[in-house]
Amino acid sequence: MEDAFQEDNFIKGAAALTRIRDGQLYRETYESYAAYLKSIPLTRRQADQIVRTYKIHQSLHAFLSKAKAA
């Protein structure tokens, strides 16, 4: 149960980070994405890994949803 809770929180956080990065929402408060990441604190590498993981998760979720529907 705790693992599912942690996974859900990770996905929510990763989704938020992806929206912030892709939508350049950090510009409202920070001069750059690097400055935003420094304030969290995350390295660029860590942030990129989180975003990649989230995008893979979304792709797998969409694929499995289509497979179940077929």
N, C-alpha and C positions, 0 to 999 in steps of 0.2 A: 504494500500500500504506500509506504513512504517513497519507494523508488518511483512509482507512478506520479506522486506529488512532485518530486524533484524533477522528473522528466517534463511534466507539464509546466513547471516554473521556468525550466531552461528554454522550452519552446516559446513561451510567452516573451521572455527576455530577448531571445534571439530574433523573434519576429519584430520586436520593438527596435532593436539595434539595426536590423535590416531596413526598416522603414525610415529610421533616422538617417542612415547612410544614403540609401537610394533616393530619398526625397530631399536630401540636403537640409534636413530640419535643424541640424546643429547650427546653421548659419544665423538663426534667430538670436543665439546667445554667444556663440563662439566664432572666432575668426576663421577657423579651419577644422576639418575633421580630426586632425592630429591633436589640436587643442582640446577638442571635446573628449577624445579618448584619454588624454592625459588627466582630465578631471574625473574620470570614472573610478579608478584608473585601469586601463587596458592598454596593451601594446597594439600596434597596428596588426601584427601577426596574429595575436589572440583574437582580435575583432574579426579579421578575415576568416579565421578558422570557424568562428561561431556562425558567421553569415553563411559560409559554405555548407556547414553542417545543417543549418536551417533550410537552405535551398534544396539540399539532398533529401531531407525529411519531407519537405513539401512535394517534391517530385515522386518519392516513393508512396506517399499518402494518396496522391492523385492516381498513380498507376494501380495501386491496390483497390481503390474505390471503383475504378473502371473494370478491373478484373472481377470484382464481386458482382457488379451489375450485369456482366456478360453471361 
